[in-house]
């Protein structure tokens, strides 16, 4: 993508319009960005589902071993915690990749 220089103009409305046009990303960049955000969101959901399932299996195993634990309650309580941790992890990875790319 080549950056086009702003055309100098004396008319204030045209200058404002130029600023608005140059401030928003081109349509060709909007679709890949939306796709990336969708994939990241689905990744958070899938990883959360997997980890919460592992916690559920661990809770059931501990209960079978005699631990006084409600595996279903532990599984349900872990959902927001795991989802938050995974979302922050994905965010940190995105920031790191973005920093390296720029």
TORMI-955431 format. One record per atom (N, C-alpha, C, CB): residue number from 1; z negated, x negated, y. Coordinates in pm, whole numbers, plus 50000, padded with zeros to 5 digits. Atoms other than C-alpha are relative to their C-alpha. Glycine has a CB too. Layout:
N
+-----+-------+-------+-------+
|   n |    zz |    xx |    yy |
+-----+-------+-------+-------+
| NUM |     Z |     X |     Y |
...
+-----+-------+-------+-------+
//
This chain:
102
+-----+-------+-------+-------+
|   n |    zz |    xx |    yy |
+-----+-------+-------+-------+
|   1 | 50000 | 49916 | 49884 |
|   1 | 50000 | 50000 | 50000 |
|   1 | 50000 | 49911 | 50123 |
|   1 | 49880 | 50096 | 49999 |
|   2 | 49995 | 50081 | 49879 |
|   2 | 50091 | 49858 | 50337 |
|   2 | 49936 | 50077 | 50113 |
|   2 | 50146 | 49962 | 50036 |
|   3 | 50067 | 49937 | 49886 |
|   3 | 49880 | 49930 | 50642 |
|   3 | 50095 | 50002 | 50117 |
|   3 | 49869 | 49926 | 50037 |
|   4 | 49914 | 49989 | 49884 |
|   4 | 50078 | 50060 | 50931 |
|   4 | 49915 | 49986 | 50126 |
|   4 | 50077 | 50135 | 50000 |
|   5 | 50077 | 50014 | 49876 |
|   5 | 49963 | 49954 | 51276 |
|   5 | 50006 | 50130 | 50080 |
|   5 | 50053 | 49881 | 50085 |
|   6 | 50003 | 49880 | 49916 |
|   6 | 49858 | 50233 | 51509 |
|   6 | 50097 | 49981 | 50116 |
|   6 | 49857 | 50029 | 50052 |
|   7 | 49904 | 50006 | 49890 |
|   7 | 50124 | 50312 | 51764 |
|   7 | 49924 | 50022 | 50129 |
|   7 | 50114 | 50107 | 49983 |
|   8 | 50072 | 49981 | 49875 |
|   8 | 49984 | 50259 | 52110 |
|   8 | 50058 | 50118 | 50076 |
|   8 | 50005 | 49873 | 50086 |
|   9 | 49953 | 49885 | 49923 |
|   9 | 50001 | 50568 | 52322 |
|   9 | 49905 | 50024 | 50116 |
|   9 | 50012 | 50128 | 49911 |
|  10 | 50080 | 49971 | 49882 |
|  10 | 49877 | 50688 | 52654 |
|  10 | 49939 | 50139 | 49994 |
|  10 | 50083 | 49986 | 50124 |
|  11 | 50048 | 49862 | 50007 |
|  11 | 49820 | 51049 | 52553 |
|  11 | 49874 | 50005 | 49914 |
|  11 | 50109 | 50094 | 49942 |
|  12 | 50128 | 50003 | 50074 |
|  12 | 49454 | 51105 | 52448 |
|  12 | 50005 | 50082 | 49870 |
|  12 | 49888 | 50053 | 50088 |
|  13 | 49995 | 49920 | 50122 |
|  13 | 49535 | 51379 | 52194 |
|  13 | 50072 | 49925 | 49888 |
|  13 | 50070 | 50134 | 50026 |
|  14 | 49927 | 50076 | 50100 |
|  14 | 49783 | 51156 | 52017 |
|  14 | 49914 | 49886 | 49946 |
|  14 | 50131 | 49945 | 50058 |
|  15 | 50089 | 50108 | 50045 |
|  15 | 49529 | 50873 | 52003 |
|  15 | 49897 | 50055 | 49902 |
|  15 | 49929 | 49934 | 50122 |
|  16 | 50098 | 49937 | 50090 |
|  16 | 49275 | 51109 | 51845 |
|  16 | 50066 | 50032 | 49867 |
|  16 | 49940 | 50128 | 50063 |
|  17 | 49928 | 49968 | 50123 |
|  17 | 49534 | 51227 | 51592 |
|  17 | 50027 | 49874 | 49919 |
|  17 | 50132 | 50072 | 50033 |
|  18 | 49978 | 50127 | 50070 |
|  18 | 49624 | 50866 | 51507 |
|  18 | 49872 | 49953 | 49931 |
|  18 | 50049 | 49892 | 50098 |
|  19 | 50128 | 50042 | 50058 |
|  19 | 49255 | 50788 | 51449 |
|  19 | 49967 | 50084 | 49878 |
|  19 | 49888 | 50011 | 50104 |
|  20 | 50030 | 49912 | 50112 |
|  20 | 49216 | 51092 | 51222 |
|  20 | 50088 | 49968 | 49880 |
|  20 | 50018 | 50146 | 50040 |
|  21 | 49907 | 50029 | 50108 |
|  21 | 49524 | 51008 | 51018 |
|  21 | 49963 | 49868 | 49933 |
|  21 | 50144 | 49994 | 50052 |
|  22 | 50033 | 50131 | 50057 |
|  22 | 49419 | 50645 | 50970 |
|  22 | 49861 | 49999 | 49937 |
|  22 | 50008 | 49892 | 50108 |
|  23 | 50136 | 49997 | 50052 |
|  23 | 49058 | 50742 | 50891 |
|  23 | 49994 | 50059 | 49860 |
|  23 | 49910 | 50079 | 50092 |
|  24 | 50007 | 49938 | 50132 |
|  24 | 49134 | 50956 | 50585 |
|  24 | 50091 | 49926 | 49903 |
|  24 | 50038 | 50150 | 50007 |
|  25 | 49919 | 50072 | 50098 |
|  25 | 49261 | 50802 | 50265 |
|  25 | 50127 | 50078 | 49968 |
|  25 | 49920 | 49974 | 49871 |
|  26 | 49877 | 49931 | 50037 |
|  26 | 49617 | 50879 | 50162 |
|  26 | 49979 | 50081 | 49872 |
|  26 | 50115 | 49899 | 49981 |
|  27 | 50011 | 49913 | 50117 |
|  27 | 49666 | 51151 | 49901 |
|  27 | 50013 | 49923 | 49869 |
|  27 | 50106 | 50109 | 50006 |
|  28 | 49980 | 50077 | 50123 |
|  28 | 49779 | 50890 | 49649 |
|  28 | 49872 | 49931 | 49955 |
|  28 | 50110 | 49896 | 50021 |
|  29 | 50128 | 50062 | 50037 |
|  29 | 49428 | 50738 | 49657 |
|  29 | 49894 | 50104 | 49968 |
|  29 | 49952 | 49910 | 50112 |
|  30 | 50100 | 49897 | 50022 |
|  30 | 49239 | 51067 | 49649 |
|  30 | 49991 | 50042 | 49853 |
|  30 | 50030 | 50121 | 50087 |
|  31 | 50000 | 49955 | 50140 |
|  31 | 49343 | 51170 | 49296 |
|  31 | 49933 | 49900 | 49907 |
|  31 | 50143 | 50026 | 49954 |
|  32 | 50070 | 50096 | 50088 |
|  32 | 49239 | 50845 | 49122 |
|  32 | 49849 | 49994 | 50028 |
|  32 | 50060 | 49861 | 50016 |
|  33 | 50143 | 50001 | 49966 |
|  33 | 48908 | 50855 | 49308 |
|  33 | 49930 | 50120 | 49937 |
|  33 | 49980 | 50000 | 50152 |
|  34 | 50059 | 49880 | 50063 |
|  34 | 48841 | 51212 | 49193 |
|  34 | 49991 | 49983 | 49849 |
|  34 | 50083 | 50126 | 50034 |
|  35 | 50001 | 50023 | 50144 |
|  35 | 48935 | 51114 | 48839 |
|  35 | 49889 | 49904 | 49961 |
|  35 | 50136 | 49946 | 49953 |
|  36 | 50106 | 50096 | 50028 |
|  36 | 48700 | 50815 | 48848 |
|  36 | 49863 | 50066 | 50009 |
|  36 | 50007 | 49880 | 50097 |
|  37 | 50128 | 49932 | 49984 |
|  37 | 48413 | 51032 | 48975 |
|  37 | 49976 | 50097 | 49885 |
|  37 | 49995 | 50073 | 50134 |
|  38 | 50014 | 49908 | 50113 |
|  38 | 48481 | 51288 | 48702 |
|  38 | 49964 | 49925 | 49873 |
|  38 | 50130 | 50079 | 49980 |
|  39 | 50028 | 50081 | 50120 |
|  39 | 48482 | 51022 | 48431 |
|  39 | 49857 | 49947 | 50005 |
|  39 | 50100 | 49883 | 49988 |
|  40 | 50137 | 50050 | 49987 |
|  40 | 48158 | 50874 | 48566 |
|  40 | 49900 | 50112 | 49971 |
|  40 | 49975 | 49942 | 50141 |
|  41 | 50090 | 49887 | 50025 |
|  41 | 47994 | 51218 | 48564 |
|  41 | 49995 | 50038 | 49853 |
|  41 | 50042 | 50120 | 50081 |
|  42 | 49997 | 49969 | 50143 |
|  42 | 48107 | 51289 | 48209 |
|  42 | 49933 | 49890 | 49919 |
|  42 | 50145 | 50019 | 49953 |
|  43 | 50068 | 50111 | 50068 |
|  43 | 47985 | 50944 | 48104 |
|  43 | 49849 | 50016 | 50008 |
|  43 | 50043 | 49866 | 50060 |
|  44 | 50144 | 49978 | 49983 |
|  44 | 47641 | 51019 | 48245 |
|  44 | 49954 | 50110 | 49903 |
|  44 | 49966 | 50039 | 50147 |
|  45 | 50038 | 49890 | 50089 |
|  45 | 47633 | 51348 | 48052 |
|  45 | 50002 | 49956 | 49854 |
|  45 | 50093 | 50119 | 50020 |
|  46 | 49988 | 50042 | 50140 |
|  46 | 47750 | 51189 | 47725 |
|  46 | 49891 | 49900 | 49961 |
|  46 | 50138 | 49939 | 49974 |
|  47 | 50104 | 50101 | 50029 |
|  47 | 47512 | 50892 | 47743 |
|  47 | 49863 | 50066 | 49997 |
|  47 | 50003 | 49886 | 50104 |
|  48 | 50127 | 49927 | 49998 |
|  48 | 47223 | 51122 | 47836 |
|  48 | 49981 | 50078 | 49871 |
|  48 | 49992 | 50094 | 50121 |
|  49 | 50006 | 49922 | 50123 |
|  49 | 47301 | 51350 | 47540 |
|  49 | 49967 | 49909 | 49881 |
|  49 | 50134 | 50073 | 49976 |
|  50 | 50021 | 50094 | 50111 |
|  50 | 47311 | 51051 | 47302 |
|  50 | 49857 | 49946 | 50001 |
|  50 | 50101 | 49885 | 50009 |
|  51 | 50134 | 50061 | 49992 |
|  51 | 46988 | 50890 | 47426 |
|  51 | 49892 | 50105 | 49974 |
|  51 | 49978 | 49936 | 50139 |
|  52 | 50099 | 49894 | 50024 |
|  52 | 46797 | 51221 | 47430 |
|  52 | 49998 | 50035 | 49851 |
|  52 | 50032 | 50126 | 50086 |
|  53 | 49997 | 49977 | 50145 |
|  53 | 46914 | 51278 | 47072 |
|  53 | 49923 | 49894 | 49924 |
|  53 | 50145 | 50004 | 49952 |
|  54 | 50077 | 50108 | 50063 |
|  54 | 46776 | 50938 | 46974 |
|  54 | 49850 | 50019 | 50021 |
|  54 | 50043 | 49865 | 50056 |
|  55 | 50143 | 49974 | 49973 |
|  55 | 46446 | 51025 | 47141 |
|  55 | 49950 | 50111 | 49910 |
|  55 | 49977 | 50037 | 50149 |
|  56 | 50038 | 49890 | 50088 |
|  56 | 46440 | 51350 | 46944 |
|  56 | 49979 | 49953 | 49857 |
|  56 | 50105 | 50108 | 50004 |
|  57 | 50015 | 50053 | 50135 |
|  57 | 46497 | 51167 | 46615 |
|  57 | 49875 | 49913 | 49989 |
|  57 | 50124 | 49921 | 49959 |
|  58 | 50119 | 50085 | 50002 |
|  58 | 46227 | 50914 | 46703 |
|  58 | 49874 | 50086 | 50001 |
|  58 | 50000 | 49903 | 50121 |
|  59 | 50116 | 49911 | 49995 |
|  59 | 45986 | 51194 | 46791 |
|  59 | 49974 | 50069 | 49868 |
|  59 | 50018 | 50104 | 50108 |
|  60 | 50016 | 49936 | 50131 |
|  60 | 46051 | 51372 | 46462 |
|  60 | 49949 | 49900 | 49896 |
|  60 | 50135 | 50062 | 49953 |
|  61 | 50048 | 50104 | 50092 |
|  61 | 46001 | 51044 | 46276 |
|  61 | 49853 | 49970 | 50021 |
|  61 | 50081 | 49873 | 50016 |
|  62 | 50142 | 50025 | 49971 |
|  62 | 45671 | 50981 | 46452 |
|  62 | 49913 | 50116 | 49953 |
|  62 | 49979 | 49976 | 50150 |
|  63 | 50077 | 49882 | 50045 |
|  63 | 45557 | 51336 | 46380 |
|  63 | 49987 | 49998 | 49848 |
|  63 | 50069 | 50132 | 50047 |
|  64 | 50005 | 50008 | 50147 |
|  64 | 45645 | 51289 | 46011 |
|  64 | 49904 | 49890 | 49954 |
|  64 | 50139 | 49974 | 49942 |
|  65 | 50092 | 50109 | 50033 |
|  65 | 45441 | 50967 | 46014 |
|  65 | 49856 | 50035 | 50031 |
|  65 | 50040 | 49874 | 50075 |
|  66 | 50137 | 49958 | 49974 |
|  66 | 45138 | 51162 | 46130 |
|  66 | 49958 | 49995 | 50145 |
|  66 | 49909 | 49919 | 49921 |
|  67 | 50036 | 50005 | 49858 |
|  67 | 45146 | 51114 | 46506 |
|  67 | 49990 | 50143 | 50054 |
|  67 | 50105 | 49916 | 50082 |
|  68 | 50015 | 49866 | 49941 |
|  68 | 45018 | 51416 | 46700 |
|  68 | 50098 | 50018 | 50117 |
|  68 | 49853 | 50024 | 50048 |
|  69 | 49896 | 49996 | 49900 |
|  69 | 45345 | 51466 | 46886 |
|  69 | 50087 | 50123 | 49980 |
|  69 | 50086 | 49873 | 49996 |
|  70 | 49905 | 49888 | 50004 |
|  70 | 45554 | 51771 | 46970 |
|  70 | 50137 | 49941 | 50033 |
|  70 | 49959 | 50116 | 50101 |
|  71 | 49871 | 50067 | 49983 |
|  71 | 45902 | 51623 | 46918 |
|  71 | 50092 | 50080 | 50090 |
|  71 | 50067 | 49978 | 49864 |
|  72 | 49912 | 49918 | 49916 |
|  72 | 46080 | 51918 | 47081 |
|  72 | 49961 | 49990 | 50147 |
|  72 | 49995 | 50147 | 49955 |
|  73 | 50046 | 50013 | 49862 |
|  73 | 45865 | 51895 | 47393 |
|  73 | 50033 | 49862 | 50057 |
|  73 | 49849 | 50025 | 50008 |
|  74 | 49968 | 50136 | 49955 |
|  74 | 45912 | 51518 | 47413 |
|  74 | 50150 | 49988 | 50028 |
|  74 | 49957 | 49896 | 49893 |
|  75 | 49855 | 50003 | 49979 |
|  75 | 46289 | 51564 | 47378 |
|  75 | 50036 | 50071 | 50129 |
|  75 | 50073 | 50064 | 49882 |
|  76 | 49970 | 49923 | 49879 |
|  76 | 46301 | 51832 | 47648 |
|  76 | 49952 | 49928 | 50126 |
|  76 | 49936 | 50140 | 49991 |
|  77 | 50055 | 50070 | 49884 |
|  77 | 46080 | 51630 | 47883 |
|  77 | 50080 | 49875 | 50034 |
|  77 | 49854 | 49964 | 49976 |
|  78 | 49926 | 50124 | 49976 |
|  78 | 46300 | 51323 | 47842 |
|  78 | 50134 | 50023 | 50069 |
|  78 | 50022 | 49928 | 49869 |
|  79 | 49866 | 49974 | 49945 |
|  79 | 46620 | 51493 | 47963 |
|  79 | 50013 | 49959 | 50146 |
|  79 | 50035 | 50147 | 49986 |
|  80 | 49980 | 50040 | 49859 |
|  80 | 46568 | 51462 | 48342 |
|  80 | 49975 | 49851 | 50023 |
|  80 | 49908 | 50081 | 50090 |
|  81 | 50030 | 50142 | 49983 |
|  81 | 46420 | 51114 | 48309 |
|  81 | 50118 | 49915 | 49956 |
|  81 | 49872 | 49962 | 49921 |
|  82 | 49886 | 50075 | 50053 |
|  82 | 46705 | 50985 | 48095 |
|  82 | 50123 | 50021 | 50089 |
|  82 | 50032 | 50042 | 49855 |
|  83 | 49884 | 49972 | 49915 |
|  83 | 46969 | 51158 | 48310 |
|  83 | 49993 | 49922 | 50130 |
|  83 | 50011 | 50151 | 50029 |
|  84 | 50017 | 50075 | 49876 |
|  84 | 46827 | 51001 | 48625 |
|  84 | 50022 | 49851 | 49977 |
|  84 | 49860 | 50024 | 50059 |
|  85 | 49986 | 50143 | 50028 |
|  85 | 46805 | 50655 | 48467 |
|  85 | 50146 | 49963 | 49973 |
|  85 | 49912 | 49960 | 49880 |
|  86 | 49860 | 50027 | 50031 |
|  86 | 47161 | 50674 | 48335 |
|  86 | 50084 | 50009 | 50127 |
|  86 | 50053 | 50099 | 49893 |
|  87 | 49925 | 49985 | 49875 |
|  87 | 47295 | 50800 | 48669 |
|  87 | 49979 | 49879 | 50092 |
|  87 | 49959 | 50129 | 50074 |
|  88 | 50027 | 50118 | 49917 |
|  88 | 47124 | 50513 | 48852 |
|  88 | 50067 | 49876 | 49941 |
|  88 | 49849 | 49977 | 50014 |
|  89 | 49932 | 50112 | 50063 |
|  89 | 47263 | 50268 | 48597 |
|  89 | 50149 | 50000 | 50027 |
|  89 | 49975 | 50001 | 49851 |
|  90 | 49857 | 49987 | 49970 |
|  90 | 47618 | 50398 | 48644 |
|  90 | 50026 | 49967 | 50146 |
|  90 | 50051 | 50142 | 49967 |
|  91 | 49986 | 50028 | 49857 |
|  91 | 47570 | 50382 | 49020 |
|  91 | 49991 | 49850 | 50028 |
|  91 | 49891 | 50075 | 50081 |
|  92 | 50015 | 50144 | 49981 |
|  92 | 47451 | 50021 | 49003 |
|  92 | 50122 | 49924 | 49950 |
|  92 | 49874 | 49949 | 49928 |
|  93 | 49879 | 50064 | 50053 |
|  93 | 47749 | 49924 | 48786 |
|  93 | 50116 | 50021 | 50096 |
|  93 | 50035 | 50056 | 49861 |
|  94 | 49891 | 49972 | 49906 |
|  94 | 47989 | 50097 | 49028 |
|  94 | 49987 | 49913 | 50124 |
|  94 | 50001 | 50148 | 50040 |
|  95 | 50020 | 50084 | 49880 |
|  95 | 47835 | 49911 | 49324 |
|  95 | 50035 | 49854 | 49969 |
|  95 | 49854 | 50010 | 50050 |
|  96 | 49973 | 50139 | 50037 |
|  96 | 47855 | 49579 | 49140 |
|  96 | 50152 | 49977 | 49985 |
|  96 | 49926 | 49963 | 49869 |
|  97 | 49855 | 50013 | 50018 |
|  97 | 48219 | 49635 | 49042 |
|  97 | 50072 | 50008 | 50133 |
|  97 | 50053 | 50108 | 49906 |
|  98 | 49940 | 49985 | 49869 |
|  98 | 48308 | 49749 | 49392 |
|  98 | 49980 | 49874 | 50084 |
|  98 | 49942 | 50122 | 50073 |
|  99 | 50029 | 50122 | 49924 |
|  99 | 48141 | 49443 | 49544 |
|  99 | 50087 | 49884 | 49952 |
|  99 | 49851 | 49963 | 49989 |
| 100 | 49919 | 50107 | 50057 |
| 100 | 48327 | 49208 | 49308 |
| 100 | 50147 | 50019 | 50036 |
| 100 | 49982 | 49993 | 49848 |
| 101 | 49859 | 49971 | 49972 |
| 101 | 48661 | 49382 | 49373 |
| 101 | 50037 | 49977 | 50147 |
| 101 | 50032 | 50144 | 49962 |
| 102 | 49966 | 50015 | 49856 |
| 102 | 48635 | 49356 | 49751 |
| 102 | 49979 | 49862 | 50053 |
| 102 | 49919 | 50094 | 50082 |
+-----+-------+-------+-------+
//
